Amino acid sequence: MEHSAWHEAIKAQLPDQYYGKIKAFLNTVYNDGVVYPPKDKVFAAIQRTPLDAVKVLILGQDPYHGPGQAQGLSFSVPDSTPTPPSLQNILKELGDDIGIKTSHDLTPWADQGVLLLNACLTVPAGHANGHAGLIWEPFTDAIIKVVNAQDTPVAFILWGAYARKKKALITNKNHLILESAHPSPLSSYRGFFGSRPFSKANAFLVANGRAPIDWLR
């Protein structure tokens, strides 16, 4: 991150010395117990998707908290891992919207400009949202603000009440906000299914002269 366009842009949005606080937090929690994702993948979302390449931002809450699941990319898991219920529903909606994606690893999306961002970048094993409110929200809010500040049109996809609260950070009228219920089995039938976010994001990108995402990769 230090050598990317993200670094200075995010730093400008944060209080002084905040990067140092993040480093200290990471050293503490990874020394004290099992934390996901692996430490070298904490910043995978912004390492995988350069700032000037962002076309779509999909916001999740925090990483999966089971062994072998979290990759540092929201909602994505390796193909060697069973598909979590929320991701099953995302892929079901994708199938109804555009077509069948056979892999549930979303890394190819990140490589095409889909910023797969979680609001919290780490989680203790077995304890969903266990690092909420400790360090990450100012940092990930800064990422959203940095993307919002880009004049190149971006589609922001906000699923569920938590993600939709971040709508207030998206003020640039060049961008598109797509929001619905969360893909969790608890809420997916309250407006997530049938929301067609993938085709809507692509239509927006094409209308603004940007290449669409191949969501089936």
NUKOL-69331 format. One record per residue: residue in one letter; z, y, x of N, C-alpha, C, O, CB in turn. Coordinates in pm, whole numbers, plus 50000, padded with zeros to 5 digits. Glycine has a CB too. Example, Ala and Ser with C-alpha at 12.3 -4.5 7.8 and 13.67 -1.06 7.14 Angstrom:
BEGIN
A507804943151319507804955051230507804967051320508464966851424509054955351131S507084977551285507144989451367507875000351290508045011451341505724994051408
END
This chain:
BEGIN
M500004987950082500005000050000500005012650086499385022650049501205000149907E500695012250199500835024250281499495030050323499395042150348501655021150402H498465021650333497185026250384496145027950273494955029350301496665016550487S496595027950149495655029250039495785043049975496735050550001495875018149934A494805046149889494845058849816496035059249720496475070049680493545060949740W496535047649682497675047249593498905053849655499645060949587497995032849555H499115051549783500395054749847500785069349829501845072249773500335051449995E499955078349876500305092549869500305097649725501115106149689499345100749953A499385092349643499315096949504500585093249427501105101349350498075090749434I501085081149448502315076849382503505084649440504375089249366502535061549398K503525085849573504635092549640504825106849587505955111649574504405092749791A503715113449557503775127249509504435128349371504895139149332502375133149502Q504495117249299505085117149165506575113549166507235114249062504335107449076L507095109549282508445104049289509415113449361508985122149437508425090649360P510715111749337511705119349415511595115849564511095105249600513125116549363D512075124749647512075122149791512845109349822513845106049757512705134149867Q512355102149922513015089949973512975078149875513685068349895514455093150007Y512155079149770512175068149672511605055249729512075044449696511385072049547Y510585056349815510035044249877511115036949957511155024649958508835047749968G511975044650025513065038550101514035031150010514545020550047513805049150180K514285036649892515175030049797514565016949746515275007049727515475039449680I513245017049725512575004749682512684994149790512984982549761511095007449648K512454997949915512534988350026513934982450035514084970350054512164995150158A514954990850023516334985950028516634976549912517304966349929517314997750028F516134980049793516324971449676515694957749699516324947549671515724978049550L514464957549749513774944849772514524936349874514694924349855512344947349820N514964942549982515704935050084516964928850025517314917450058516064944150202T517634936149940518874931149879518614919549785519224908949798519584942349805V517704921449689517554911249585516904898449638517234887549592516724916649469Y515984899649734515354887549787516274880049881516094868049904514054891049859N517264886849937518264880150020519374873849937520034864449981518864889950118D519584879049817520724874649736520424862749645521364856149600521214885949653G519164859849617518864848949526517364847049509516564852949582519504851349391V516984838949411515574836249384515024847249294515554849849186515384822349318V513974853449341513334864549269511834861949265511254856849361513654878349337Y511214865549154509764864249139509134877949120509784887049069509414854949020P507874879549162506994870249232507434868849378508414875149419505534874949224P506714860849458507004860649601506944874849656506164883149610506004851449676K507784877549755507934891249803506614897449846506404909549829508914891649918D505704889449901504434894949948503464898049835502374903249859503784885350044K503864894949710502994897649595503584908149499503034910549392502744884849519V504684914349539505324924049451504354935249412504314939549297506564929949519F503574939749510502664951049487501214946449468500274954049492502744960949603A501034933849426499694928049418498754936049327497564936949356499774913849369A499284941749219498404948849124497664960249193496454961649178499214954149005I498394968549269497744979949332497104976149465496254983549517498744991249354Q497494964849521496814960149641495454954049606494504955149683497674949949716R495404947749490494174940649450493144950149388491934948049402494514929449350T493624960549321492724969649248492874983749305493874990449277493044969649096P491904988449384491985001849441492005012549332491465010549223490815004349537L492625023749363492745034549266491385038949212491225040649091493455046349328D490415040749300489115045849254488295035249181487205038049132488325051149372A488815022749175488105011949107488645009148967488065001248893488164999349189V489765015548930490425012248803489535016148685489115027648671491785019448793K489265006348600488515008548476489375006248352489195012748249487294999348472V490304996748366491174992748255492574991148313492734986048424490664979548185L493584995348238494974992548276495624984748163495694989448050495765005848306I496104972748194496844964548097498294964348142498604959848253496254949948086L499184969048056500584970648093501444959448035501464957147914501104984148046G502144952448124503124942548082504534947748107504704958748160502904929248156Q505544939848070506924944348083507524940348217507954948948294507774938747969D507564927148246508054922848376507454909248407506884902848319509604922348380P507574904548532506924891948570507514879848496508624880348445507044889748720Y506734869048493507264856248445508414852048538508384854648658506144845248440H509424845548479510634842748555510834828048588511944823848623511824847848481G509754820048575509834805948610509124802848741508304810848786509244797448500P509424791548803508834788048932507304787448927506724781748835509364774648979G506664793549026505224792349043504374800248946503154798948948504844778349033Q504994808448861504214815548760503744829248808502544832048809505034817048634A504674837748847504354851948871503494853748996503764847949101505644860048886Q502434861848980501504864949089501504879749126500764883949214500094860749050G502334887649059502294902049079501244908948995500984920749014502044905049223L500634901648903499604906848812500074904048669500344892548635498194900448840S500164914248587500724912248453499944901748374498714901648371500724925448377F500704892848312500224882148223499524870648296499284860348234499284888048122S499184871948423498404861848494499304851248556500394854248606497554868448601V498844838848554499484828048628498404819748698497254819648653500354819048534P498744812848807497764804148872497344792848777498084789148687498334798249002D496154787648799495664776748715496474763948732496394754948648494214774048745S497254762948839498094751248862499354751348775500114741748775498484750449008T499574762248702500784764148622500424763748474499384769148435501484777448658P501264757548389500984757848245500884772148192501564781248240502084750248170T500024773948092499784787348038500944791947951501254785347852498484787547958P501604803147985502684808247900502174812147762500984815147746503354820347967P503044812247660502604814747523501884828047504500884828647433503784814247432S502374838947566501694851847548500284851347604499354856647544502494863047617L500114844947719498784843947779497894834847695496694837447684498884838647923Q498454824347637497654816147545497074824647434495904823047397498514804747486N497874833647380497404842047270496404852547317495474855947244498584848847201I496584857747439495594866947496494254859947508493214865647473496054872147634L494264847747558493014840347576492414836247440491194835447426493244827847663K493264833747341492754830747207492044843047149490954841847094493904826347114E492664854847163492024867047114490734869847190489744874247131492984879047126L490744867447322489524869047401488434859647350487274863647339489804866347550G488804847247319487824837747267487224842347136486024840847113488464824247249D488044848047049487554852946920486734865846937485844868646858488724855446824D487054873547041486434886547062485124885447138484104890947097487384895747137I485144878147250483974877747339483524863547370482334860447359484294884847469G484454854947408484084841347447485234834547519486294840447538482834841447535I485014822147558486084813947616486164815947767485174814247838485864799047583K487334819647813487634820047956488344807047991489404804147935488514832647994T487794799348080488334786048108489544786548202490374777548199487264777248168S489644796948284490774798448375491804808048314491444817548245490304803648514H493084805348342494094815048297494634823448413495594830848396495244807948227D494014822148529494294831148641493454843848619492224843148612493954824348781L494124855248608493434867748575493024875748699492584887248687494314876348485T493184869748816492814876748940491374882048937491144893148986492984867549058P490394874648882489044880248875488954893148794488084901448820488104870048816W489844895048697489874907748625490314918948720489704929648724490834906948503A491374916248797491874926348891490794930248991490694941849030493114921048966D489994920549031488934923249129487794931549071486984936949146488384910149183Q487734932548938486684940548873487194954348828486434962048769486134933048753G488454957448856488964970548817489944970548702490204981048644487844979148782V490484958948668491524958248565492884958448636493254948748702491374945348475L493614969448622494914970748684495944963548597496294968148488495304985748704L496404952148645497334943648571498754947148615499314940948705497024928348594L499314957148549500564963448592501734959248503501634959648381500424978648591N502824955248566504084953448495504954965848514504924972048621504824940748544A505734969348413506644980848425507744978048525508174987148597507244984248289C508224965648532509134961148637508364951348725507684942448674510444954448578L508474952848855507644944748946508354932348997507724924049064507204952949062T509644930848968510374918849009511264914248895511564921748802511214921549136V511694901548905512584895848804513414884848871512874877248952511774890148681P514714883748839515494872448890515064859548819514704859748702517014874948870A515114848448892514734835648834515524833048706516754833948704514964824348935G514794829748599515424825848475516054836848394516764834148297516424815948503H515824849348432516514860448366515504871348331515374881148404517654866148456A514804869648220513774879148179514334893148173515424895448120513194875248043N513574902648227513944916848226515234919748304515884929848282514094921648083G515574910848395516834912148469516884923648567517964927648609517104899548542H515714929248604515704940848692515324953648619515044963848682514754938548808A515314953148487514964965148409515994976048434517194973548439514884961848258G515504988148449516374999648463517015001548599517855010448615517424998648364L516644993448697517294994148828516525002748929517125010649002517464980348883I515195001148934514425008149038512975010649000512375020349044514465000349167W512405001748917510945001248909510315011348815509205016048842510534987848866E510975014948707510305023048605509765036448657508645040048622511255025648491P510515043948739509925056248793508675053548877507725061448874510945063648878F508665042548949507515038949033506295035248948505195040148972507885027249127T506505026748849505355022548768504915033448671503735034448638505695009748690D505855041848625505435053648549504555062648636503585068548587506675061548498A504905063748763504095071848856502675066148868501715073648877504755072448994I502555052848869501225046648875500415050548751499245054148762501345031248887I501055049648634500365053448510499925068048516498805071348476501275051048386K500795076748565500455090948576499295093248672498435101648648501685099048622V499275085648782498195087048880496865082848817495845089448837498485078549006V496875071848743495635067548675495245077748568494075081048554495815053448612N496215082648495495945092848393495275105248452494445111548388497245096848322A495655108648576495125120648641493675119148687493025129048721495985124248760Q493175106748686491775104748725490855109648613491115106948496491495089748756D489805116648648488865121248547487885110448503487325111148393488085133148598T487685100348587486815089248550487465081548435488635077748446486545079948671P486735079048326487335072948207487915059048232487295050548296486315072148098V489115056948181489845044248192490325040348053490735048847975491045045348293A490275027348023490845022047899492255016847927492435007948011489935010747838F493235022347858494625017847869494915008347753494745012047637495635030047869I495344996147784495644986147682497154984247678497754979447774494904972547710L497754988047564499204987947548499554978147437499244980447320499755002147516W500214967247474500574956747378502084956747359502834954647454500084942947426G502534958847237503944958047205504664971247218504154980747278504594947947294A505864971847160506614984347150506944990147287506875002347307507884982247072Y507314981647381507694986747512506514993747579506655005047628508204975247602A505354987247582504174993147646503725005747571503285015447632503024983047652R503855005447440503355016747361504185029447383503705040447359503365013147213K505425027847428506235039547463505615047347579505855059347593507665035347499K504835040547662504225047047778503015055547739502425062347823503795036547881K502645055147612501525063147563501725077947593500755085247614501335061147413A502975082347595503275096447621502845100847760502655112747785504765099047604L502675091247852502255094447988500745096048000500245100648103502725083548084I500025092247895498555092247900498065104347821497935103847699497945078847841T497815115047892497505127847828496055132347848495605141747782498425138547882N495345125747937493975129647971493015124647863492925112647839493575124148111K492325133847801491455130247687490205122447731489455117547646491025142847613N489985121347861488855113247908489095098347886488165090347887488605115848055H490355094747866490715080647861490795075547717490855083247621492035078347932L490795062147705490935055347577492255047847576492615041347674489735045547551I492985048747465494205040947448493965030747337493635034147224495415050247414L494155018047373494065007147276495455001147265496004996247364493004996247320E496035001447146497404996547130497494987047010496764988446912498385008247112S498394977547022498584967946914499934961146933500684964547026497434957346909A500244951746846501424943346864501294935346995500204934047051501604933846743H502404930147040502444922147164501834908247137501914903247025503914920647216P501214902147240500654888747221501684877547215501314865947198499704885847331S502964880647227504004870447214503884863247079503494869346979505404876947227P504204850347076504164843146947505034849646839504804847646720504614828946966L506034857446880506914863946783506244875546711506664879446602508164868846853S505194881146773504604893346715503094893146706502504902346649505024905146795S502434883046761500974883246772500264884146638499154889346630500504870946844Y500914879146530500274879446399500484892646326500054894346212500794868146314R501164902146394501384915146332500404925646386500764937346398502824919746355G499204921546419498184931146459497574929046595496634935946633498744944446454F498104919346672497444916346798496164908546773495094912346821498374908346892F496274897646698495064890046666494134898446580494534904346480495424876846593G492874898946622491884906946553491744921146605490944928846553492204907446409S492524924746707492474938446759491284940746852490894952246875493764941646833R490694930246905489454930646983489514940747100488604948847116488284934246892P490564940247181490684950047289489644948647398489284958447463492034949147350F489154936547418488234934247530486854940147503486284946847589488114919347558S486334937647384485024943347351485124958547333484194965747366484454936847223K486254963347280486424977847264486504984847399485924995547416487684980847182A487214978947494487284984747628485904985047692485534995047753488274976847717N485154974347679483814973947738482874984047673482094990547741483234960047726A482954985347541482094995047473482405009147522481495017247541482294994247319F483675012147544484095025247596483565027247737483035037947769485635026447594L483695017147822483215018447959481705020847962481235029848033483565005848040V480975013047887479515014447886479105028147832478185034447884478865003247801A479785032747728479475045847670479715057247769479135068047756480315048147545N480575054647867480885064647968480235061748103480665066948207482375065647984G479205053448101478415051148222479065042148325478675042348442478105064048284R480045034248283480705025148376480335010748343480095007448226482245026948372A480285002248443479944988248420481054981348341482234983948367479694980948553P480704972748247481734965748170482444955248255481984951448362481114959248046I483574950548204484304939648267483734926348220483484924548100485824940548235D483534916948310483204903248270484514896048246485084890148338482324895848380W484984896648124486294891248089486344876048098487434870348098486684895547950L485204869548106485194854748108485294849148250485394837048268483914849448042R485284857948349485464853248488486904848948512487244844748622485074864348588
END
